[in-house]
Amino acid sequence: RTIYDRRRFPRADPRARLSAYLTASFRPPVTDPELLGAWTAFWALARSDARMVQIHSESYAGYRARLGDLLIACGVMPAEAEKLAILLTAMVDGLWLELSLDAESFGAGAAVAMVERAVGALV
């Protein structure tokens, strides 16, 4: 779950909504250091427990579908939006994981800047 809320950005242009959606992972409460343990346990269970597999699959599919809709609103073709949603999700997850493991290495502001630069190059 991200802290992105469409109600907070009702009139925002599609690019601003996309940015808010992607960068929500680098703001509290998502940046709580205690979440790393919960997520790693969940990911471990998502490889072996049928219920957790289903929850993970549905959760990530929903996240990527919402991201895909935002990408389409930004002018990305639907067939490309699905692939780009996977790529951007992996990038955000990787940056979040690195920040959780070592917050001193680059910081949330730098993570946001990296995401923005990637989106600017891809969208």
C-alpha positions in Angstrom: 0.0 0.0 0.0 1.3 3.4 -0.9 0.3 6.7 0.7 -0.7 8.1 -2.7 -4.3 9.2 -2.6 -6.1 10.4 -5.6 -8.2 12.7 -3.4 -5.1 14.7 -2.5 -4.4 15.4 -6.2 -7.9 15.6 -7.8 -7.0 18.3 -10.3 -3.3 17.5 -10.8 -2.1 16.8 -14.3 -1.4 13.2 -15.1 2.4 13.7 -14.8 2.0 15.1 -11.3 -0.2 12.2 -10.3 2.3 9.7 -11.7 5.1 11.4 -9.8 3.1 11.3 -6.5 2.2 7.7 -7.0 5.8 6.6 -7.7 7.5 8.7 -5.1 5.1 7.8 -2.2 7.4 5.0 -1.4 10.0 7.5 -0.2 7.8 9.3 2.3 6.5 8.3 5.7 5.0 6.0 6.7 6.4 3.9 3.9 10.0 4.8 4.9 9.6 3.5 8.4 12.8 1.4 9.0 10.7 -1.2 10.9 8.9 -2.1 7.7 11.9 -3.8 6.1 11.5 -6.8 8.4 7.8 -7.1 7.7 8.4 -6.9 4.0 11.2 -9.4 3.9 9.0 -11.9 5.9 6.1 -11.3 3.5 8.3 -11.8 0.5 9.7 -15.0 1.9 6.2 -16.3 2.6 5.1 -15.2 -0.8 7.4 -17.8 -2.2 6.0 -20.7 -0.2 2.6 -20.0 1.3 -0.4 -20.2 -1.1 -2.3 -17.5 0.6 0.7 -15.1 0.6 1.3 -15.9 -3.0 -2.2 -14.8 -3.8 -2.0 -11.7 -1.7 1.3 -10.7 -3.3 0.0 -11.4 -6.8 -3.2 -9.4 -6.3 -1.4 -6.6 -4.5 1.3 -6.1 -7.1 -1.1 -6.5 -10.0 -3.3 -3.8 -8.5 -0.3 -1.5 -8.0 0.9 -2.1 -11.5 -2.6 -1.6 -13.0 -3.0 1.8 -11.2 0.5 2.7 -12.4 -0.4 1.6 -15.9 -3.5 3.8 -15.9 -1.4 6.8 -14.8 1.1 6.1 -17.6 -1.6 5.8 -20.2 -3.0 9.2 -18.9 0.5 10.6 -19.6 0.4 9.4 -23.2 2.1 6.0 -23.0 0.5 3.4 -25.3 -1.4 0.7 -23.3 0.8 -2.2 -24.6 3.9 -0.3 -23.5 2.4 0.9 -20.2 2.2 -2.6 -18.8 5.9 -3.2 -19.4 6.9 0.2 -18.2 4.8 -0.3 -15.0 6.8 -3.5 -14.3 10.1 -1.6 -14.9 9.2 1.4 -12.7 7.8 -0.9 -9.9 11.1 -2.8 -9.8 13.1 0.4 -9.7 11.0 1.9 -6.9 11.2 -1.4 -5.0 14.9 -1.6 -5.4 15.5 2.0 -4.3 13.2 1.5 -1.3 15.1 -1.7 -0.4 18.5 0.1 -0.6 17.2 3.0 1.4 15.9 0.6 4.0 19.2 -1.2 4.3 21.4 1.9 4.3 19.6 5.3 4.5 22.9 7.1 4.6 23.9 6.0 1.2 21.8 8.3 -0.9 18.6 9.4 0.9 14.9 9.7 0.0 15.4 13.0 -1.9 18.0 11.3 -4.2 15.6 8.4 -4.7 12.8 10.7 -5.7 15.2 12.5 -8.1 16.3 9.2 -9.7 12.7 8.1 -10.2 11.8 11.5 -11.7 14.8 11.3 -14.1 13.9 7.8 -15.2 10.2 8.8 -15.8 11.4 11.9 -17.7 13.5 9.7 -20.0 10.8 7.0 -20.4 7.5 8.9 -20.6 
